[in-house]
Amino acid sequence: MKFIKRRAYQRALAATAITAVMATAASTAVAAGNPTDAKAQRAQAEAQAQHRTHGPARLAAPRAAAPGQVATPTFSMSAVDKRTGNLYLYFPDGQGGFDSRYDVGVNFDFAAFQAPVDNDKDGYSESTWHIEKEGRLTYTYHVSEFEVDTKTIGGGWQIYDKVLSPGNLAGAGEADMIARDKAGVLWLYLGYPDGRVAPRIKIGGGWDAYTEIAGQGDLNGDGKSDIVAADKAGVLWLYTGTGNYNAPFKPRTKIGAGWNAYDRILSVGDLNRDGRADLVARAKNGDLYRYFGNGRSGDPFDARVKIGWGYNIYNLL
């Protein structure tokens, strides 16, 4: 099936969102600390919501998870132009790649990391944690189908050099976050439904051995959220989830080599709607590759497929 006039809808909605946020910038400044940053976060959320409502007609419905298991949602890929700071969104095309970039029309240079989540379990992100370069953690969420808000959760997050949400790690239902500090210690933040996070829990040290950490959903078919990590020698390691927040990952398993060919590895969840988490990797020359998840513990990804080029102009969030 064809997309339903997605581009026109997205452009109109993004313009409306920016206008609306500018009109409420004073109240947003109190909530999020910086009205310009809050405006950008809300415009991003509105564009993503519009895509979900009017866009992916050819995407299959998300596969429901069994009780006690995690579902793997599908997310868009956010790309910030290194020269201008402008934010672009790449929406999955339903075939394992992405459609042409969508210009959100806002500057996103303030963002260090972002962690989209799917707490309502509809297969798409309805909320996003943003970690700003100055250390503020914010949460952008849908108040209703057509209303988005942003609030500050806390500060001091500039101590971390890697932040992501693999999904739910503790079995409570809501997505959680992991963050690596500059000493190489990995921490777990359990998430609440309203975007707040519990005090951090230490997972372990030595994570500065890795150049990339990624994951969003289940990789090995056991119904728990997993992550992968690439070390400086290019070896890729799988950390399968346990569902226990006191020890959220099992000991690592080697699943590949040569991953130092990439300067960015990230997960946007399930690209082909088969219920398994997939990976996207950017080579140093800007080529973009897709790795479909297959559910096998020892070899969880199919052979790579090139899906684009020229992505070295972006910071991929």
Buried (B, 14 or more C-beta within 10 A) or exposed (E): EEBEEBEEBBBEBBEBBBEBBEEBBEEBBEBBBBBBBBBBBBBBBBBBBBBBBBBBEEBEEBEEBEEEBBBBBBBBBBBBBEEEBBBBBBBBBBEBBBBEBBBBBBBBBBBBBBBBBBBEBEBBBBBBBBBBEEBBBBBBBBEEEBEBBBBBBEEEBBEBBBBBBBBBBBBBEBBBBBBBBEEBBBBBBBBBEEBBBBEBBEBEEEBBBBBBBBBBBBBBBBBBBBBBBBBEEBBBBBBBBBBEBEEBBEEBBEBBEEBBBBBBBBBBBBBBBBBBBBBBBBBEEBBBBBBBBBBBBEEBBBEBEEBBEEBBEBBBB
